[in-house]
Amino acid sequence: MAVVGGTGSGKTSVMSRLAAHRIRSGAVVMAVAYHYDPERDAWPDGVHIVGAGYRRTEGDLAMYLALTEMVARYRLAARRALPAVPRIYVFVDEWKAVSQRANIAAVAVRLVNEGRKAGVIGLLTPHTPTVSGMKLEGGVRDAFRFIVMPETPPKKYARLPRVVDVWAGKPEAPDARLIGQYVARAPVNGKPAFGIPSGCWALARMERGEVESVIADAELPYPRGQADAIDEAIMRWWARERGNQAGHTLSRTPPVPHGTPPVRPGTHPVPAVSAGHTLSRTPPVPHGTPPVRTFEQFTRIFAPNTEAETKLILALLKSGFSQTKVANFLPSKSAPARERVQTVAARYRIDWKAYPRPRAGSGAERALVQRLHALGADVRRIAKLLDGNTAENRTRINGILFRN
């Protein structure tokens, strides 16, 4: 997975929320953050910051360990000997600082592509999903899930909370699929730990000979002339960790925020986010508001040449939107969609210019936005329908739908 956005768009804030949720579910989170700044970057309690202060030796070792741990878990799982280890998430902040070195970038990409089933999962933060921006081959990039931060809003608007889009594949590709939208709220500001975490590694349960075999099979992408030094560093860490884990359980209980009710034995804590969401709680729904449909439902309900599509076209034309805007708003936007809009307008003798269009910030616009979103239309689609700058429209829509 990759969190995509320009400088200041909120990529680290999104990762902070993701980290808080994963920690509450019992996972271990390592944030590889060479550019870590305690005054600017907020991370929750329980996150392990590695590489802070541009300590590349520590950050690189953490990346190599994560990849070796992934291979170790697959090997143990194959013989049904995998112990009860927590998931490990490796969040690579400031992807530009990592992508300049092909060997470490290759480690991160392998964690993203191969680590999910093993429970060692990578997450990247490029500025763009392009080949040049991610320093990746196109085929590898197309397999990613992208969390896309919207354009940085003007200073007069609040930067957070904001709505982010989650895409399967490159967002602008013809075959990309919008998976959903989530509310990105302010980051969770806690007291992170520093250094490589301990007590969560299946690798430390292996004997020396098997660890050496795993390192060989992992085919670590070494820098030129440093293979022996990296292997020795991993084995030194293994010896220390094996001693640390002796007599300790592998899966440690994550810190519980103040005010959280105790968990009875035999039960599991309720995660802080609703099922299916990863960034925040679902915003409260006012009493009497119909449930919000998904974009897939929106596409299915307003399929071409259906009565529902005809009613939607009529409603938008009578709201003062041009035939072109209405056609582009339909889930099946295309030349045939424009023809269908023209046919409906002619059949019912609707002249969209005769109807007032909702003004920006008006009550009529607010009601329209809420209704279209409840029908399953995504924020980007609604923003392009409204008049004015699309980025400002998205910021205004976010305020209508997801106000704190």
Secondary structure as GFF3:
##gff-version 3
##sequence-region A 1 404
A	DSSP	beta_strand	2	4	.	.	.	ID=ss1
A	DSSP	alpha_helix	11	24	.	.	.	ID=ss2
A	DSSP	beta_strand	28	32	.	.	.	ID=ss3
A	DSSP	beta_strand	48	50	.	.	.	ID=ss4
A	DSSP	alpha_helix	56	78	.	.	.	ID=ss5
A	DSSP	beta_strand	88	92	.	.	.	ID=ss6
A	DSSP	alpha_helix	95	99	.	.	.	ID=ss7
A	DSSP	alpha_helix	102	114	.	.	.	ID=ss8
A	DSSP	beta_strand	120	124	.	.	.	ID=ss9
A	DSSP	alpha_helix	131	134	.	.	.	ID=ss10
A	DSSP	alpha_helix	138	142	.	.	.	ID=ss11
A	DSSP	beta_strand	145	148	.	.	.	ID=ss12
A	DSSP	beta_strand	162	168	.	.	.	ID=ss13
A	DSSP	beta_strand	177	184	.	.	.	ID=ss14
A	DSSP	beta_strand	193	194	.	.	.	ID=ss15
A	DSSP	three_ten_helix	203	205	.	.	.	ID=ss16
A	DSSP	alpha_helix	208	218	.	.	.	ID=ss17
A	DSSP	alpha_helix	227	245	.	.	.	ID=ss18
A	DSSP	alpha_helix	295	301	.	.	.	ID=ss19
A	DSSP	alpha_helix	307	317	.	.	.	ID=ss20
A	DSSP	alpha_helix	323	329	.	.	.	ID=ss21
A	DSSP	alpha_helix	335	347	.	.	.	ID=ss22
A	DSSP	three_ten_helix	352	354	.	.	.	ID=ss23
A	DSSP	alpha_helix	363	374	.	.	.	ID=ss24
A	DSSP	alpha_helix	379	385	.	.	.	ID=ss25
A	DSSP	alpha_helix	390	401	.	.	.	ID=ss26
###
